[in-house]
Amino acid sequence: MSYVYLHERNMNPLVREQWPEQHMWLCEKLEAFKKVLAPRVKKLNASDYVADEQDGHNFVGVNPTDIEN
């Protein structure tokens, strides 16, 4: 299992004047993630997945601030 976490420390989503710059940054990063991850995800076979009931991970509704780098 892996995690990907990315954030821009110098931007505050509460500062409306930064929104255009923030949206551009987010768009660029999402496009980069898509470029790297999409081919890998397409190769996955869902029938190969085996759930490990002992790992206790439930990612539905996870707060990103609770996930460590």
N, C-alpha and C positions, 0 to 999 in steps of 0.2 A: 504494500500500500504506500502511496506517495501523496504528498501535498504540494501545492504550488501556492505561494503567497507573494503578492507584490503590492507595494504601496508607494506613493509619492509623499515624502515627509513634508515637503514645502507647500503643500496645497491644503486648503481648508474648504470642505464642501459647504460650509456656512457662509463663505465669502462669495457672494453672487458674482462679483466682478471677475473672479477667477474661473467661472464656469466654462467659458469658451476654451480656455487653455486646458482645463481639466478634461473636458469632453474630447478634445483632440488627443491628449495624452492617453486617455482610456481607450479611444478608438485604435490608436497605434498599437497599444499593448494587446488588445483583444485580437487584432489582425495577426500579430506575431504569434500569440498562443494558438490561433486557428491554423496558421501555416505549419507550426510544429506538431500540434497534437492531432489534427484532423486525420492525417494519413495513418497515424498509429491507432486511433480509435476505430477507423474503418476496418483495420485488420483484426480487431478483437472478435471473438466468437462467444456470444452470450452463453452458449451451452457448455463452454469450458469453465465458467465461473462456478466456484465452490464456496459457499458461505461458511465462514468460520464462526460458529455460534459462541465460541469462547472469547473472541476478541472484544466483544462488547461495544463495537463501534456502531453508532447510529447517527448518520450524518444528516438526517432530515431535521431542518430547523437549527442547524449548528450556527452559532454566532462566530463569525470569522475572527473576532478578537480572542476567542477561547482556544484557537488553534495556534500552536507554537510554530516558529519558523523551522 
